[in-house]
Each structure stands twice: as structure tokens, then as C-alpha cells.
């Protein structure tokens, strides 16, 4: 597969992730480990169907290293993410978690043979500035609580987990992307065990909650994984890291439209910064 094609597919994952915060909010008060178990069970099914439709069921088997990496990234990120959005306001927590885009660009310079260019760093900083603009406008320092602070800390931990997972995926590029389905299944089993041990099981209370969980499993926590895996293994990692900054912008706009966040002039500034970052990053 050509690098440009893989990069375009990776960008498809970024667009799907724009709905992550909204769907997570719509799922209702379902505990984080239970949410992770349900969502990843659906994602695993999506992966198996994806492989079957392509006639590549034999590619589902991961290596030990790719399985461990997959559980680290998929389970670690989403368990932290779902917990963060329960403890802190969803828009702010999502934006903090989105710092993974900048970290992905910077960590990509550690890959063997990597050539991190100045334009990537500049674009990443602009993207971070866009996110910081939104965060600074929405954080209310006068009303900080220990619960909120913990939520924001977990959101930042999300960024560290996902960026390290994304960049390290390049090191197991020989493993087919279909194998992500097995990592999803392993993550679901681990989350289920922790949920039964640590959480009260809470059934979704409405069709909206069920629809949000299904949407998470099929889209931003399902198909997006496979697209992102292809992008990380065969595409332009620094460029995808920069373009990933569009996700929090789109996500915030969606939250505003649906009434889960307030519109502000800072959103326009953030969009302008992100547009500048995208133009710089994609220059030939």
C-alpha cells in the first residue's frame, strides 16, 4: 500500500474520533471499565467482519508484541478516557486528552530512520496552541475540585498512552492490521474482569445509551482503530500526528452544536490556528 493511501486512511480515523466525546457523553452514567468492555466487544466483532469481508481471516493472529502493544494502547487509553469524561467536563477533558497529537509528532522523531522536519514541529506547536486556546477559555480555575483535577490528570495520561502506542505501532508494521480485532477482544476481556471486580454493573437506561455504545464500538472505537493502524504502520506518522489536531476542533464544534459545550470566540481562533497548522504540515 502506498504511503499516501495509508496516510489518507489514517486521517479517516481522525474524522471518526471527532464523535468520540459526544458519544461518550451520550452513553450515560455507565462505569468506565464496563463501557470499555462493551465497546471493545463490539469493536472486535467489527474487526472480524472486516477481515472476513476481505478474505483475510488468517491475518487475525497477532504477534505477542503487537498483542501487548494493542492492549496497552486500546485498553489503557479508553479506560482512562471514559473515566476522565465521568470526572471532568467532557469538552475540557477531551481537549486535554487530544494533546496526544503533539506528542505523536515529537515521539515519531525517535523511530529508526525518522526524519522529523521543522515544519512538523511548527505545525504541531500551532495545533497545541489551538487546543490550549480552547482549554484556557473553558477551564474555570475558581471552581476546581479534586474530582475535576483527577479527571484532567487522567485525560493527560490518555495522551501519553495513545501517542506512545501510535508511534510504537511502526515497530510491528509486519503484523497485519486485522490482528487489532484480537487486541480488542483481549481488552474487552480485561475490562470485563475489572468491571465485575471493581464496579457495580449498570445496564444502559435508554435506547440512546445503547445507540451511543454501539456507535462507539463501530466508529471511533472500532473502524477507526484499523484505519489508524494502517496509517501508523505505512503512512506519514508526523503528518498524521499534526492533522490529528483537527479532531478536538471538530469534536468541540459537535459538542457545541448538540448543547454539551458553549460556543465562544476562542473556538474561531482555535480553528484558524489549526488551519494554519494543516497548511504548514502538508506543504510539499
N, C-alpha and C positions, 0 to 999 in steps of 0.2 A: 504494500500500500504506500502511495506517495505521501511525503511529509505534509504537503498542503492539504490533502484529503483528510489525513489523520487530525491535523490541526482544526479543520472545519468541523469534524465530528466532535472533537473535544469542546469546541465552542457551543455545540448543541447541548452539552451537559450544563454549561454555564447558564444558558437560557432556561433550562428546566429548573435549575436551582433558584431562579428568581421567585418561584412559587413556594419554596421551602418554608419560609417564615409564616406565610399566610396559612398554608395547610397545617402546619404545626399548631398554630393558634386555634384553628377551627376544630382540631381534634378533641378539644375539651380537656377536662382535668384527669387525663389518663396518666398514670405514673410513667416516668421516663424509660425504665427497663422494660415494662410491658409494651410501651409504644415501640421500642426498638425491636422486641421480639416479633410483634405482629407485622411491622413494616418490612423487616428483613425476610420473614417467611414469604411474604408476597413478592419481594424482590427476587428471592431465589427461584420462585416459580416463573417469574418473568424471564430470568436468565436461562432456565431450562427450555422454555418455549422458544426463546431467541436462538438457542443452539440447535434445537430440533428443526426449526424452520430453515436454517442454513445447512442442515445435514451435517452438523459438526458436534454431535453428542459425544464423540470420542475426545473432544477437546475440553470437556468439563473438568478433567482431572488436573488439580493444581500441583505445583511442587510444594515441598514442606515450607520453603522460604516464602513463596508467594502466598500460601495459606496464612502463615503467621503475620505477614505484612497486611494481608487483607483484613484479618480480624482486628489488628491494631488500628488500621485506618477507619474501616467501616463501623465496627462496634464502638471503638473508642470515641470517634468524633460524634456519632449520633447519640450515644448515651449522654455525653457531656452536653450536646446541643439541646436535646429535649429537656434536660434538667435545667439548663440555663434559661430557656424560654419560659419555664414554670416559675423561676425565682425572680426574674428581672423582666422589665417591659420588653416585649418581643422585638420592636424595631431597633432599640438600642443594643440589645443582646446580639441580634443578628448582625448588626453593623460591626460590632467588636469582633465577632467570630470571622467576619469577612476579611480581617487582616491577613488571613492565610494566603490571599492572593499576592500580597507584597512578599511574604516570607517564601512563597514558592519561587518567585523570581530570584530572590537572593540565594536561596538554597540550591537553585539549579546551577549556580556557579561552582558548586562542589562536585558535580558529576564528572566522571572521567572524560577528558577531551572537551569539556564545556568551554564555550566562548561567550561569556556574559558581556554584552555590549553596553556602552554608556547610555544609549537611548533606552534600553530596557530598564536600567536603574532609574533614569529620569522619569520615564513613564510610570514606573511602579511608585515612585515618590509622589507624583501627581495623583495617582489613584488613591494612595493612602491619604493624601490631603483632602480628597473628595469625601472619603469615609470619615475622616476626622472632623470635617466641617459639619457633617450630619450628626455625628456623635456629640460634638460640643454644643450643638444647638438643642439637643434633646435631653442631655443629662442634667438633672436637677440636683446640684451638689448640696443644696439646702435640705433636701429630703432624702438623703442617703440613709439606707438601713443596712444592717448586717446581711439580711437576706438578699437585697439588691446587689450588694458588694460581692457576695458569694456567686450570684448569677453571672455578674460581669467577669469574675475570675474564671469561672467555668467556660464562658464564651471565649476568653483568650486562650484557654487550654485547648479548645476546639481548633483554633488557628494553628497552634503548634502541631497538633496531631495530624490534621489534614494536609498541611504543607509538607511535613516530613514523609507522610505516606505517598503523596503525589510524586514527589521527586524520586523517592526510593523505588517507585514502580518501574523507572527506567532501567534499574539494575536487574529486573526479572522480565525484560522485554521478550525473552524467548518463550514465555508461558502464554498460551492463548488467552484472550480477554474473556472467552466464555467461562473460564475457570472461576471468575468472580462469583458465579452462582453458588459454588461450594463455599466460598468465603462468607457469602450472605447467609447460607444455611447454618454455618458454624456460629456466626454472630447471633443469629436468631436463637439457637440452642443455648448459648451462653447467657444471653439476655433473659431468656425464659427461666433459666435456673436461678439467676439473681433476683428476678422479679418474684418468683414463688417464695424465695427465702427472705426477701427484704421488704416487699411491698404488698399492700392489700390489692387483690385483683379487682380491677374496676372495669366493668363492661361499658362500652360506648353507650351513652344515654340517648342518642338520637341518630336518625339517618345521616345527618350532617357529619357527625363524628365518624361513622363508618365510611362515608364517602371520602372524608379527609384522609383517613388511614389508607384506604385503597389508592387514593391519588398519590400519597407519599410513596407507597410501595411500587407503583407503576412508573411514576415520573421522576421526581428529584431524588428519591432513594431507591430507584430501580433502574430504568433505562439509562439514567444519567451516569451511573457507575460504569457501565460498559462503554459508553461514549468517551467518558473521561479516561478510562484505562487505555483505550486506543490512542487518544491524544497524548497521554503521558509517555507511552511506550514508543510511539512512532512519529509524533508531531513535534512542533517547536515549543519546548517547555517554557522558556522565558516569555515568549509571546502569549501563550495561553495564560500564564500567570498574570500578565498585565491586563489582558482582555477580561479576565475573571472579575476585575473591579467593576464591570458593568452589572454584575449580579446584585450587589447590595443596592445599587441605584434603582434598578428595575424592581427589586423586592420592596424597597421603601415606597416607590410610586404605587405599587399594587396595594400595600398596606394603607396608604393614604386614600386611594380610591374606594377601598372597602370599609374605611372608617376605623381602622385599627391604629392609625397614626395621624398626626396633624400635618397639614400642608404648611410649608414655610419657605421664605425666600432663599434660605440656605440650601434647599433642595435644588433650586435652579443653579446656584453656584457649584454645587457638587456635580451636577450633570455636565456643566461646562468644563470643569476640571477633568472629568472622566473622558469627555470627548477629546480634549487635548491629549490626554494620555494615550488614547487609542490611535490617534493620528500619528503621534511620535513613534509608538511601538510598531506600527505597521508600515512605516516608511521603508522603502527599498534601500 
